[in-house]
Amino acid sequence: MNTSDAKRILETALICAQQPMRLADMLVLFKDEIGADTLKVMLYELQQEWGLKGVELVQVASGWRFQSRPEMREFLDRLTPEKPPKYTRAVLETLAIIAYRQPTTRADMEDIRGVTINTLIIKQLEDRGWIEVIGHRETVGRPALFATTRQFLDDLGIASLDQLPEVGPLQEQILANLNIETLDTDSISDRQAELPMSAIAETQDSSPTSEAEHTNEVQPD
């Protein structure tokens, strides 16, 4: 099989796939005719060929997929009149804390936000599949340790936590890539709970805690 035919097959499979494809899944397409190194070259070439189009080939936490570019969302939304889910600022701030401080406990989040975090906030993020409990801190009460999921990275359109944006534009990227909106009016408690983003920024470059080793990064195939 020549490279041109192989790339056409790969492109078709990626376009038709309902979920991101791992390298191991792609290799099944070619049996032993194409190796992993050649496959990676073809993926890079496809990225370049689609570089000026409204659809792009990206690597996310679960594999590779084609997706619309962020700047196309404004126009695509006109085809789907239903409104995206709305979340309070408190929900987005809690998600940001977990993303940058993971693994972290609810008490840690409350220390940063300065107010008690409503249980419904945690439940909303869990229901969307963006956070999960990965263990418990070995201290009094053994509080749950929360971290983001691969689904969160996939929905954000990135492959690993290393690709998270700087703290400043994080909320804007979350709103754009996850296709959600903030409520026009938050509750009084939410308005009083304005997150000092510097509190996250101060810890953004800190090393992971020793209590748990956790990563959402793409695993080698």
PLY file of the C-alpha trace (Angstrom):
ply
format ascii 1.0
element vertex 221
property float x
property float y
property float z
element edge 220
property int vertex1
property int vertex2
end_header
0.00 0.00 0.00
1.43 3.36 -0.97
1.46 6.32 1.40
-1.13 8.27 -0.58
-3.71 5.49 -0.31
-2.89 4.91 3.35
-3.36 8.58 4.17
-6.71 8.64 2.38
-7.87 5.65 4.43
-6.62 7.27 7.64
-8.34 10.55 6.84
-11.63 8.79 6.13
-11.47 6.79 9.35
-10.77 9.89 11.43
-13.61 11.84 9.84
-16.10 9.02 10.32
-15.01 8.06 13.85
-17.49 8.99 16.58
-14.76 9.08 19.22
-11.08 10.14 19.19
-8.86 7.41 17.71
-5.73 6.14 19.43
-2.64 5.24 17.42
-3.24 1.57 18.20
-6.73 1.83 16.69
-5.39 3.48 13.54
-2.74 0.81 13.06
-5.50 -1.80 12.89
-6.60 -0.17 9.63
-3.36 -1.21 7.95
-2.54 -4.49 9.68
1.25 -4.69 9.37
1.59 -2.61 6.22
2.12 0.70 8.03
4.28 1.25 11.11
3.77 3.68 13.99
6.43 6.10 12.75
4.87 6.31 9.29
1.46 6.76 10.87
2.67 9.74 12.90
4.12 11.32 9.76
0.78 10.92 7.99
-1.04 12.53 10.91
1.31 15.50 10.76
0.81 15.79 7.00
-2.96 15.71 7.41
-2.72 18.47 10.00
-0.84 20.61 7.50
-3.25 19.85 4.65
-6.24 20.90 6.77
-4.41 23.93 8.15
-6.43 26.58 6.31
-9.84 24.93 6.58
-12.64 25.36 9.09
-11.99 21.87 10.44
-8.73 20.84 12.09
-7.08 17.57 13.10
-6.08 17.68 16.76
-4.66 15.38 19.39
-6.68 15.31 22.60
-6.30 13.20 25.73
-8.18 10.22 24.28
-6.58 10.23 20.83
-6.88 12.05 17.50
-9.99 13.60 15.98
-11.26 16.15 13.49
-13.13 19.07 15.02
-14.39 22.48 13.98
-12.12 25.39 14.74
-13.18 27.65 17.64
-13.78 30.60 15.31
-16.41 28.54 13.46
-18.58 28.08 16.55
-20.43 31.36 16.07
-21.74 30.16 12.70
-22.34 26.53 13.63
-24.42 27.61 16.62
-26.93 29.09 14.18
-27.77 25.54 13.08
-28.54 24.46 16.65
-30.98 26.91 18.24
-30.92 25.18 21.62
-29.00 27.21 24.16
-25.80 25.82 25.68
-25.86 24.97 29.41
-25.26 27.88 31.72
-23.15 27.81 34.86
-22.52 30.33 37.58
-19.14 31.94 37.89
-18.66 29.92 41.07
-18.84 26.69 39.06
-16.21 27.86 36.57
-13.96 29.14 39.33
-14.19 25.82 41.15
-13.32 24.00 37.93
-10.31 26.29 37.46
-9.07 25.59 40.98
-9.32 21.84 40.44
-7.59 22.09 37.06
-4.56 23.92 38.44
-4.36 22.54 41.98
-5.24 18.89 41.39
-5.45 16.66 43.21
-7.25 18.90 45.67
-9.89 18.61 48.37
-13.07 20.55 48.84
-11.52 22.26 51.87
-8.60 23.41 49.70
-11.04 24.92 47.21
-12.94 26.68 49.97
-9.71 28.12 51.36
-8.96 29.68 47.97
-12.49 30.93 47.26
-13.00 32.12 50.82
-16.52 30.67 51.08
-18.19 27.32 51.49
-18.60 25.49 48.18
-22.13 24.26 47.56
-22.35 20.50 47.08
-24.36 21.12 43.90
-21.31 22.77 42.31
-19.25 19.61 42.71
-22.17 17.50 41.47
-22.60 19.65 38.35
-18.94 19.19 37.42
-19.09 15.46 38.12
-22.28 15.08 36.08
-20.59 16.74 33.10
-17.75 14.25 33.42
-15.15 16.97 33.97
-13.98 16.01 37.48
-13.73 12.81 39.48
-12.57 11.51 42.86
-9.17 9.83 42.47
-8.46 9.01 46.10
-8.53 10.36 49.63
-6.10 12.48 51.62
-4.61 10.61 54.55
-5.74 13.01 57.24
-8.64 13.36 59.65
-11.84 12.40 57.87
-9.96 11.22 54.76
-11.44 13.93 52.47
-11.89 13.11 48.80
-9.26 14.26 46.32
-10.67 15.74 43.11
-8.99 15.94 39.71
-10.03 16.67 36.15
-10.81 13.86 33.72
-9.78 12.94 30.20
-13.25 14.02 29.14
-12.46 17.52 30.40
-9.29 17.63 28.29
-11.12 16.21 25.27
-13.89 18.80 25.58
-11.32 21.55 26.01
-9.52 20.31 22.90
-6.11 19.69 24.49
-4.01 16.57 24.99
-2.58 17.13 28.46
-2.65 19.37 31.51
0.59 20.95 30.30
-1.44 22.62 27.55
-3.80 24.41 29.92
-3.83 28.17 29.22
-2.50 30.78 31.59
-4.83 31.55 34.47
-6.03 34.84 32.96
-7.64 33.52 29.74
-8.71 30.19 31.25
-12.36 31.17 31.72
-12.59 32.50 28.16
-11.20 29.25 26.75
-13.52 27.18 28.91
-16.54 29.14 27.70
-15.47 28.91 24.05
-14.29 25.31 23.85
-16.75 23.68 26.23
-19.66 25.59 24.64
-21.17 26.85 27.87
-22.35 30.22 29.12
-22.29 31.99 32.45
-25.53 32.98 34.09
-26.36 36.65 33.67
-27.00 36.95 37.39
-25.26 34.81 39.98
-26.58 34.24 43.47
-25.53 36.62 46.22
-23.15 34.03 47.62
-21.55 33.63 44.18
-21.08 37.38 43.79
-19.48 37.52 47.20
-17.20 34.65 46.26
-15.18 36.38 43.56
-12.12 34.21 43.12
-8.79 35.98 43.61
-7.21 34.57 40.45
-3.80 35.43 41.85
-4.35 32.67 44.38
-4.35 30.17 41.54
-1.57 31.91 39.66
0.72 31.67 42.67
0.42 27.89 42.59
0.28 27.35 38.84
3.97 26.50 38.61
4.10 24.47 41.80
4.92 20.77 41.59
2.17 18.16 42.16
1.56 17.17 45.74
3.21 14.01 46.94
-0.04 12.59 48.27
-1.14 11.40 44.83
0.34 10.96 41.40
-2.26 11.94 38.84
-2.19 12.88 35.16
-4.68 13.21 32.30
-1.96 13.19 29.70
-2.07 11.10 26.56
-0.70 7.68 27.33
1.75 6.02 24.92
0.10 3.51 22.60
0 1
1 2
2 3
3 4
4 5
5 6
6 7
7 8
8 9
9 10
10 11
11 12
12 13
13 14
14 15
15 16
16 17
17 18
18 19
19 20
20 21
21 22
22 23
23 24
24 25
25 26
26 27
27 28
28 29
29 30
30 31
31 32
32 33
33 34
34 35
35 36
36 37
37 38
38 39
39 40
40 41
41 42
42 43
43 44
44 45
45 46
46 47
47 48
48 49
49 50
50 51
51 52
52 53
53 54
54 55
55 56
56 57
57 58
58 59
59 60
60 61
61 62
62 63
63 64
64 65
65 66
66 67
67 68
68 69
69 70
70 71
71 72
72 73
73 74
74 75
75 76
76 77
77 78
78 79
79 80
80 81
81 82
82 83
83 84
84 85
85 86
86 87
87 88
88 89
89 90
90 91
91 92
92 93
93 94
94 95
95 96
96 97
97 98
98 99
99 100
100 101
101 102
102 103
103 104
104 105
105 106
106 107
107 108
108 109
109 110
110 111
111 112
112 113
113 114
114 115
115 116
116 117
117 118
118 119
119 120
120 121
121 122
122 123
123 124
124 125
125 126
126 127
127 128
128 129
129 130
130 131
131 132
132 133
133 134
134 135
135 136
136 137
137 138
138 139
139 140
140 141
141 142
142 143
143 144
144 145
145 146
146 147
147 148
148 149
149 150
150 151
151 152
152 153
153 154
154 155
155 156
156 157
157 158
158 159
159 160
160 161
161 162
162 163
163 164
164 165
165 166
166 167
167 168
168 169
169 170
170 171
171 172
172 173
173 174
174 175
175 176
176 177
177 178
178 179
179 180
180 181
181 182
182 183
183 184
184 185
185 186
186 187
187 188
188 189
189 190
190 191
191 192
192 193
193 194
194 195
195 196
196 197
197 198
198 199
199 200
200 201
201 202
202 203
203 204
204 205
205 206
206 207
207 208
208 209
209 210
210 211
211 212
212 213
213 214
214 215
215 216
216 217
217 218
218 219
219 220
